[in-house]
Amino acid sequence: MGNKIAELKQGSKKKEGLRYSNLCIHLDLGLPEGFKIPKFDHFNGLGDPRAYLRAYCDQLVRSGGNEALLMRLFSRSLSGTAMEWFISQDISRWKTWEEMTSSFMERFRSNVENVLDRFSLEKICRKLTETYREYASRWRDEATRVIPPMTEPEHVAAFIRNNTEATNNVMSCYETIKNDDEQSKDQEEEIAESEGSIDVDEEYENRPTPNL
């Protein structure tokens, strides 16, 4: 009997979690007259969360500081890991904008604390399961997180300087292709010369004998 009651309570909780009132913030909030929802820059869980919040508020500057509206539209600017985090939260516990953003910062603050510098790139090594292309792609993704930001030429120079093995592998492939092309060209020239020699010999043998 006790197990049956527990199951019923558990089922009731699941249903409560799927109610419209449990899925949305400030249900009764109406948009201000003439207000148009902007096209948000999405935060996918990467990058500086504080910088994102600042950009988000700038995009809603016409809201007049309406915190309820900021909370209502917040999920529209999230994607990927950030959206998964938001969906997993009990939004009823957030009564104010500050409470919601504090939870948000608590979750994604490590993005800033773990920011890479140029010396950190030297520790990024190729995994045994990675191809050189996959490794280069991962290395580049990490390099874009370096503070202060690096230019494209600096990315290339750093990759070559810190990854001799990968660079040598690429150069080895290049030299192999180059040598194959040269050998193929030499063979074509030899064949052409051989065919030219045969044509000359046949022309000499088939020429008419002069009448003496």
VOGU-3710 file (C-alpha; in Angstrom, 3 decimals, decimal comma):
1> mgnkiaelkq> 0,000/0,000/0,000  2,834/2,352/0,933  4,612/1,724/-2,389  1,400/2,483/-4,298  0,972/5,832/-2,545  4,621/6,708/-3,255  4,139/5,903/-6,953  1,042/8,099/-7,129  2,891/10,998/-5,491  5,809/10,574/-7,874
11> gskkkeglry> 3,463/10,576/-10,865  1,763/13,688/-9,558  5,099/15,482/-9,295  5,995/14,577/-12,882  2,682/15,972/-14,113  3,207/19,177/-12,140  6,604/19,614/-13,813  4,985/19,496/-17,245  2,333/22,102/-16,573  2,541/25,305/-18,588
21> snlcihldlg> 2,909/27,262/-15,367  5,994/25,225/-14,487  7,651/25,750/-17,851  7,366/29,522/-18,304  8,351/32,580/-16,277  5,876/35,436/-15,696  2,992/33,887/-17,620  0,709/36,890/-17,265  3,285/39,352/-18,538  2,257/41,229/-21,667
31> lpegfkipkf> 4,675/42,899/-24,049  4,791/46,709/-23,887  2,899/48,452/-26,662  5,025/48,816/-29,776  7,767/46,543/-28,377  9,321/44,118/-30,843  11,305/41,111/-29,670  14,852/41,498/-31,061  16,826/38,807/-32,836  19,101/37,658/-30,031
41> dhfnglgdpr> 22,736/36,657/-30,197  22,638/33,152/-28,732  24,753/31,948/-25,827  25,600/28,240/-26,231  27,430/27,701/-22,960  30,846/28,858/-24,173  32,521/32,198/-23,632  32,219/34,832/-20,923  28,752/34,637/-19,257  29,033/38,148/-17,816
51> aylraycdql> 29,795/39,610/-21,241  26,801/37,709/-22,613  24,474/39,133/-19,933  25,693/42,627/-20,735  25,052/42,095/-24,448  21,622/40,602/-23,687  20,598/43,647/-21,638  21,863/45,951/-24,404  19,611/44,175/-26,891  16,647/44,784/-24,579
61> vrsggneall> 17,484/48,372/-23,708  14,043/49,421/-24,991  12,384/47,284/-22,334  12,830/50,175/-19,934  14,564/48,032/-17,332  11,548/45,735/-16,987  13,165/42,811/-15,136  10,120/40,592/-15,573  10,435/41,023/-19,338  14,171/40,285/-19,183
71> mrlfsrslsg> 13,412/37,036/-17,354  10,543/36,130/-19,686  12,690/36,380/-22,828  15,921/35,033/-21,364  15,546/31,464/-22,665  15,090/32,764/-26,233  18,734/33,797/-26,289  20,102/30,423/-25,171  21,148/27,369/-27,170  23,141/24,161/-26,764
81> tamewfisqd> 24,484/23,480/-23,271  23,063/26,740/-21,922  19,528/25,837/-23,022  19,891/22,341/-21,541  20,904/23,946/-18,242  17,943/26,321/-18,287  15,442/23,552/-19,023  16,767/21,475/-16,124  16,155/24,270/-13,593  13,199/24,778/-11,280
91> isrwktweem> 12,314/28,240/-12,567  9,756/28,805/-9,825  12,595/29,480/-7,379  13,697/32,546/-9,353  11,671/35,475/-8,090  13,963/38,213/-9,413  16,327/38,884/-12,319  19,254/38,894/-9,873  18,375/35,405/-8,571  18,204/33,992/-12,086
101> tssfmerfrs> 21,420/35,580/-13,302  23,209/34,521/-10,109  22,323/30,886/-10,869  23,409/31,435/-14,455  26,789/32,869/-13,401  27,304/30,069/-10,891  26,902/27,513/-13,673  29,066/29,187/-16,335  31,594/31,156/-14,273  34,191/28,456/-14,908
111> nvenvldrfs> 34,293/29,593/-18,553  36,112/32,710/-17,371  38,149/31,077/-14,632  39,545/28,553/-17,122  40,421/31,053/-19,843  43,499/30,007/-21,825  46,599/32,092/-22,329  49,217/31,662/-25,063  51,370/29,399/-22,923  48,425/27,052/-22,370
121> lekicrklte> 48,370/26,245/-26,087  51,722/24,490/-25,711  50,029/21,843/-23,528  47,408/20,918/-26,143  48,691/17,684/-27,651  47,262/15,414/-30,310  45,325/12,443/-28,946  46,169/8,987/-30,241  42,619/8,620/-31,545  42,713/11,922/-33,458
131> tyreyasrwr> 43,641/12,491/-37,069  45,854/15,498/-37,768  42,847/17,295/-39,235  40,764/16,669/-36,099  43,639/17,750/-33,883  44,191/20,966/-35,847  40,471/21,753/-35,631  40,401/21,223/-31,850  43,590/23,240/-31,406  42,119/26,119/-33,383
141> deatrvippm> 38,904/26,087/-31,324  40,959/26,343/-28,142  43,155/29,073/-29,620  40,110/31,279/-30,211  39,550/31,316/-26,422  42,980/32,754/-25,657  43,023/36,062/-23,775  44,149/38,504/-25,089  42,858/37,395/-28,517  45,353/36,293/-31,169
151> tepehvaafi> 45,333/37,248/-34,821  45,094/34,630/-37,576  48,838/34,871/-38,451  49,623/34,396/-34,748  47,417/31,270/-34,680  49,308/29,785/-37,615  52,739/30,679/-36,219  51,879/29,266/-32,782  50,557/26,022/-34,243  53,702/25,498/-36,338
161> rnnteatnnv> 55,982/26,430/-33,433  54,254/24,241/-30,849  53,380/21,251/-32,998  56,485/20,153/-34,843  55,183/16,600/-35,296  51,990/17,707/-37,008  53,846/20,230/-39,151  56,414/17,642/-40,219  53,636/15,208/-41,055  51,917/17,738/-43,299
171> mscyetiknd> 55,200/18,692/-44,946  56,034/15,011/-45,430  52,716/14,489/-47,220  53,388/17,550/-49,324  56,861/16,331/-50,300  55,480/12,882/-51,140  52,848/14,366/-53,424  55,437/16,665/-54,967  57,869/13,781/-55,622  55,086/11,654/-57,122
181> deqskdqeee> 54,188/14,478/-59,471  57,820/14,890/-60,527  58,248/11,157/-61,103  55,050/11,051/-63,117  56,274/13,965/-65,211  59,633/12,262/-65,835  57,879/9,064/-66,884  55,656/10,981/-69,275  58,699/12,644/-70,807  60,484/9,286/-71,181
191> iaesegsidv> 57,420/7,789/-72,857  57,135/10,779/-75,166  60,817/10,553/-76,097  60,512/6,800/-76,650  57,469/7,216/-78,870  59,228/9,960/-80,797  62,238/7,702/-81,368  60,017/4,862/-82,612  58,270/7,189/-85,033  61,587/8,350/-86,446
201> deeyenrptp> 62,868/4,757/-86,848  59,655/3,653/-88,569  59,763/6,639/-90,879  63,363/5,767/-91,820  62,540/2,077/-92,469  59,404/2,834/-94,493  60,835/5,564/-96,669  61,000/4,587/-100,404  64,302/3,303/-101,762  65,747/5,778/-104,302
211> nl> 66,168/4,486/-107,906  69,777/4,338/-108,890
//
